[in-house]
Amino acid sequence: MSDLVTGVPRVAGGPLFAPVRRPPAVVRTAAAALVVAVAAGAVEALGMAVAWGLGEVPGLSGGSLAAGLGMRAVIYTVVLLVVAQFWRGRNWARLTLAVGLGVVGLLSLVMEPISWLAEGNSLADALGEGGLALALTIAIRALHVGAVLVGLVLMFRPEANRYFRAGTRGRG
């Protein structure tokens, strides 16, 4: 049996499940930015696999490539599952994303290029030698970092804070 007004299935004493609240625009945009970040990471991983297949990544074995791709697949799947909970107003998901992507994720994205530059390498020389493949990798990494930063900023805007406070009160 369902409620005639809402169409939500009912059991004796109340609805079978609570309707999902639509998040405010800032939360929807933050979630979209985080999905873009995951997509950029997946594209970067795919690019690494293609480059390896073309013999352009010296010193990388097929086993370590497969392990790295498998680890990324697991991480990206978990991130998307947490983003889904973030969308539903779960504050634990927001905090998990803030720490996981905002600290651990961003550090993993920027430490490699920073270390490479600290070793005395030149970005101008690398771009001259690396050509289009390197330029695309840099652009994808920049998109990845930018999308994470946008998502992080938006998830703590006042409208988002109100949404998460209301969600916490409703789930005693």
C-alpha positions, -999 to +999 in steps of 0.1 A: +000+000+000+013+035-007+004+070+005-020+086-020-003+120-017+034+111-019+033+077-035+058+064-009+051+027+000+037+024+036+036-002+062+015-001+094+026+029+113+046+048+087+064+049+054+084+019+043+114+042+036+119+079+040+120+099+008+155+112-001+158+150+004+171+168-026+204+184-017+209+222-022+227+233-054+260+238-036+260+202-024+250+189-059+278+210-074+303+198-049+293+162-056+296+168-093+331+183-088+342+152-069+328+129-096+348+150-122+379+145-100+374+107-100+369+108-138+401+128-142+419+103-121+406+074-142+416+092-174+450+098-160+453+061-151+441+050-185+467+073-201+494+057-180+483+023-191+484+034-228+518+050-224+531+018-208+516-002-236+534+020-261+567+015-243+569+051-231+572+044-193+606+028-187+611+009-155+575+001-150+565-035-150+532-049-161+526-063-126+532-030-109+510-012-134+482-037-129+486-034-091+484+004-094+454+004-116+437-021-093+444+001-063+430+031-081+399+012-091+392+003-055+399+039-042+377+055-069+349+031-062+350+038-025+351+076-032+321+073-054+302+053-027+311+080-001+300+108-025+266+091-028+263+092+010+275+128+010+247+136-015+222+121+010+234+145+038+256+121+058+281+143+076+305+114+082+308+112+044+315+149+041+343+146+068+356+115+052+359+132+018+374+163+034+402+143+050+405+116+024+405+138-007+415+171+009+445+158+027+456+124+015+443+127-021+457+162-027+491+153-012+493+122-035+485+144-065+510+172-058+540+154-041+552+136-072+555+169-093+569+188-064+595+161-057+604+160-094+609+198-095+628+197-062+653+173-079+662+201-103+641+191-132+627+218-155+591+220-165+600+239-196+625+213-207+601+185-199+573+201-219+597+206-248+607+169-247+575+154-235+552+169-262+515+164-263+513+134-240+530+153-211+509+184-217+477+163-216+489+146-184+496+179-168+462+193-179+443+162-166+462+164-132+454+201-130+417+193-137+418+166-110+433+189-084+410+218-093+379+196-091+389+184-057+395+219-045+362+231-058+344+202-042+361+208-008+353+245-008+316+240-018+310+212+007+315+236+036+295+266+023+268+278+047+240+262+026+258+229+028+263+232+065+226+238+070+218+207+048+242+185+069+229+198+102+193+191+092+203+156+080+220+148+113+189+159+133+166+138+112+186+105+119+188+104+157 
